[in-house]
């Protein structure tokens, strides 16, 4: 999608668990429905690598399904759906992002126009100082 909208933009597709990103290279990183598949024990490392790839004042956009139960949840894959999921609260997501030096610009719940109990997605925007 990015290459269609901005043909000169650099796009990178990598295994989220084995990133090889250049330091301070990107003005922005877009991670939609990606980081919740990273194991809780690996999330700080992976997010730190992404943050390190941002230029000063670079922006990270993240959107993931969130915990709707007031506490973080992990879902191991099963025979029907083998994907792992780590569903976080806003409070815990903030702790992880701030621990790698990111500063929150804004957050919102999706889809728009619905009561919060019908907004399972948390979108947030962060800046590297």
Buried (B, 14 or more C-beta within 10 A) or exposed (E): EEEEEEEEEEEEEEEBEEBEBEEEBBEBBBBEEBBBEBEEEEBBBBBBBBBBBBEEEBBBBBBBBBBEEEEBBEEEEEEEEEEBBBBBBBEBBBEBBEEBBBEBEEBEBBEEEEEEEEBBBBBBBBBBE
